């Protein structure tokens, strides 16, 4: 990633929320600043108390080169310090720099993570606030053996509320802050991870799973009780004849044109377990 404008990041209703950045960054309303991490933390697990200082030590890259560490930038820009921030898993629009700029989110670090046993999939309704027929948002569902990349935001509480308010669009019960009771989330700063292909999914008539062994994680796992996940709880996910329409296999427009309204829905709490 290079220093660029978040307004210049690719975004359209037909591709939403992709493309998502593959490396860590922070943005203000004018520029996106890449974050250069140090060595990946050791160990199999990492707590929020250790993760936040590690992220705070990342080097901010500006137009003229390194600008110092993230902690110093936050202090100089009157932003909440790392110790006052939360871990907030973003799987859709809230990971796109253009959308974050659109709703006025600035000074929020974003880092790549890996999810296992969980997949990004489409909700069963449309958001028609800005375009017709609208866009589909992304939530999570379980899939045994699955792995893919997504993004972890490090917001303060007001930024969490602002992102969730935008998703809810005036209906405060659409999206709920949750803690996952299944799957895993790993730090994966330098991992070039490719999700399973459709051919790797095994369907037994009731459930899908990936039987091929997953690549070994290249970073420690987060404590799920310390990660907030916004889940769509008004209804659920799109049900493609009993199967899940995963975002990596069905991008937004392909999903809308080829699958949407040809299936039904699965209740949100039947496809994911929360604490």
Protein Blocks (a to p, Z undefined) as FASTA:
>chain_A
ZZddfklpccdfklocbdcdfbdcdddfkbccddddddddedjbdcfklmmmmmmmpccd
dfkbcebjfklmmmmnopacfklpccdddfblmlgfklmmmnopahiacdddddehiacd
ddfbdcfklbcfbdcdddddddehiacddddddddfklmmmmmmmmnnopaklpccdddf
edjddddfkbccddddfklpccehjaccdfbdcdddfbdcddfklpccdddfklmccdee
hiacdfklmgfklmmmmmgopaccddfklmbccZZ
